[in-house]
Structure formats: structure tokens, C-alpha cells
Amino acid sequence: MEYPIAELCDRYSIASLKSARIGSDECTQEKETLVRELIQVMGKYDLRKEIQELININAEIWDLEAAIRQGKDEELGLEEIGRRAIAIRGKNKIRIEIKNRITEKTGNGFKDIKKNHISV
């Protein structure tokens, strides 16, 4: 597949969550494919800390989005949806920072730079 390393780590973290939370064969296959690619990278760089941070932040984003994705808008109310949207924006900023640290550490890919964007 050949993703930039930061993107590979992020995709792996999301695939890990999907595999754990959804557990379908498709999710497990996706995770296994990404693991094979990560193994090649991990020989050069120790990214365990960053990958765990991505898993944690993506889990927090998932949890915040879950009720909204399940169509519980009326149950949550607009105020709560707004609070969650703001929290998701903040979590996504952290996610971008982690991916940028991976890019700096590996020298692979490009930093995600946001200008005049709400998540900066």
C-alpha cells in the first residue's frame, strides 16, 4: 500500500479499534495487513509510544462520535452535539500533533499544517 509512516500508524490505530470494537473478519484483515507494513517500519524506528497515543486519541474521538453516528441526535440535543463537536476538534488537533511528531521522527512524508483552520 505504501502510506507515509504517520498515516500508516494512524490507519493502524483506527483498524485496531475497529477490530476490537466491531470484530468483523474485514476489520481483522485490515489490521493484519497494516501490521505487516508496520513491522517493516518498526525495524528502523521505535514508534510504540506514538502508536499507543494514536490508539488512545482515536478511541476518544470514536467515543465522542458514537452516539452521533448512531443517529441519536434528538436524544443528545443540539447543545451536547455542539459540545462533542468542539471536543472532537480538540482531539483531532492532538491527533495531528502526534502524526507530525512521527513525520519529524522518521523524516518520512509531510507535516499536516493547518492555516486559518478551526482545529489549530
C-alpha positions as a Python dict, from the first residue, in 0.01 Angstrom:
ca = {
    (1, 'M'): (0, 0, 0),
    (2, 'E'): (288, 236, 81),
    (3, 'Y'): (146, 510, 301),
    (4, 'P'): (359, 777, 467),
    (5, 'I'): (462, 632, 804),
    (6, 'A'): (248, 873, 1008),
    (7, 'E'): (-57, 781, 800),
    (8, 'L'): (24, 410, 833),
    (9, 'C'): (39, 446, 1213),
    (10, 'D'): (-290, 637, 1221),
    (11, 'R'): (-463, 385, 993),
    (12, 'Y'): (-331, 101, 1208),
    (13, 'S'): (-462, 267, 1526),
    (14, 'I'): (-809, 302, 1373),
    (15, 'A'): (-801, -54, 1236),
    (16, 'S'): (-705, -180, 1583),
    (17, 'L'): (-1005, -3, 1734),
    (18, 'K'): (-1236, -134, 1462),
    (19, 'S'): (-1106, -487, 1513),
    (20, 'A'): (-1153, -467, 1891),
    (21, 'R'): (-1490, -290, 1887),
    (22, 'I'): (-1655, -430, 1575),
    (23, 'G'): (-1463, -754, 1539),
    (24, 'S'): (-1560, -843, 1182),
    (25, 'D'): (-1332, -1051, 961),
    (26, 'E'): (-1290, -750, 732),
    (27, 'C'): (-1168, -534, 1023),
    (28, 'T'): (-928, -803, 1138),
    (29, 'Q'): (-788, -846, 786),
    (30, 'E'): (-734, -472, 753),
    (31, 'K'): (-547, -465, 1085),
    (32, 'E'): (-332, -765, 986),
    (33, 'T'): (-239, -603, 654),
    (34, 'L'): (-133, -285, 832),
    (35, 'V'): (61, -484, 1094),
    (36, 'R'): (269, -643, 818),
    (37, 'E'): (354, -298, 684),
    (38, 'L'): (429, -162, 1031),
    (39, 'I'): (668, -446, 1109),
    (40, 'Q'): (894, -325, 829),
    (41, 'V'): (890, 30, 968),
    (42, 'M'): (937, -71, 1331),
    (43, 'G'): (1276, -218, 1245),
    (44, 'K'): (1401, 135, 1179),
    (45, 'Y'): (1200, 344, 1425),
    (46, 'D'): (1055, 290, 1770),
    (47, 'L'): (705, 428, 1729),
    (48, 'R'): (530, 228, 2001),
    (49, 'K'): (462, 535, 2215),
    (50, 'E'): (320, 736, 1925),
    (51, 'I'): (107, 444, 1803),
    (52, 'Q'): (-39, 397, 2151),
    (53, 'E'): (-110, 770, 2171),
    (54, 'L'): (-291, 747, 1835),
    (55, 'I'): (-493, 450, 1955),
    (56, 'N'): (-590, 643, 2270),
    (57, 'I'): (-686, 967, 2092),
    (58, 'N'): (-874, 786, 1816),
    (59, 'A'): (-1064, 590, 2084),
    (60, 'E'): (-1164, 918, 2249),
    (61, 'I'): (-1280, 1058, 1914),
    (62, 'W'): (-1471, 736, 1843),
    (63, 'D'): (-1646, 755, 2180),
    (64, 'L'): (-1744, 1118, 2126),
    (65, 'E'): (-1879, 1044, 1778),
    (66, 'A'): (-2054, 715, 1862),
    (67, 'A'): (-2395, 846, 1965),
    (68, 'I'): (-2398, 1098, 1683),
    (69, 'R'): (-2314, 826, 1427),
    (70, 'Q'): (-2591, 609, 1569),
    (71, 'G'): (-2846, 880, 1489),
    (72, 'K'): (-2920, 978, 1849),
    (73, 'D'): (-2928, 1349, 1764),
    (74, 'E'): (-3262, 1416, 1928),
    (75, 'E'): (-3167, 1218, 2237),
    (76, 'L'): (-2842, 1412, 2275),
    (77, 'G'): (-2978, 1754, 2189),
    (78, 'L'): (-2806, 2024, 1989),
    (79, 'E'): (-2613, 2161, 2286),
    (80, 'E'): (-2449, 1824, 2358),
    (81, 'I'): (-2378, 1766, 1989),
    (82, 'G'): (-2208, 2107, 1982),
    (83, 'R'): (-2001, 2022, 2291),
    (84, 'R'): (-1895, 1696, 2131),
    (85, 'A'): (-1805, 1867, 1804),
    (86, 'I'): (-1579, 2110, 1990),
    (87, 'A'): (-1420, 1825, 2187),
    (88, 'I'): (-1366, 1625, 1867),
    (89, 'R'): (-1197, 1927, 1709),
    (90, 'G'): (-959, 1949, 2007),
    (91, 'K'): (-885, 1576, 1998),
    (92, 'N'): (-820, 1593, 1624),
    (93, 'K'): (-566, 1869, 1687),
    (94, 'I'): (-381, 1634, 1924),
    (95, 'R'): (-404, 1356, 1664),
    (96, 'I'): (-243, 1583, 1403),
    (97, 'E'): (33, 1676, 1650),
    (98, 'I'): (112, 1307, 1710),
    (99, 'K'): (122, 1236, 1335),
    (100, 'N'): (351, 1536, 1285),
    (101, 'R'): (587, 1405, 1557),
    (102, 'I'): (604, 1075, 1368),
    (103, 'T'): (684, 1264, 1048),
    (104, 'E'): (962, 1455, 1227),
    (105, 'K'): (1100, 1140, 1391),
    (106, 'T'): (1108, 938, 1068),
    (107, 'G'): (1171, 1209, 810),
    (108, 'N'): (903, 1039, 601),
    (109, 'G'): (606, 1218, 448),
    (110, 'F'): (485, 1570, 509),
    (111, 'K'): (364, 1752, 816),
    (112, 'D'): (-6, 1825, 832),
    (113, 'I'): (-14, 2203, 861),
    (114, 'K'): (-343, 2383, 914),
    (115, 'K'): (-366, 2756, 845),
    (116, 'N'): (-679, 2955, 920),
    (117, 'H'): (-843, 2629, 1020),
    (118, 'I'): (-1065, 2574, 1320),
    (119, 'S'): (-855, 2280, 1450),
    (120, 'V'): (-540, 2488, 1510),
}
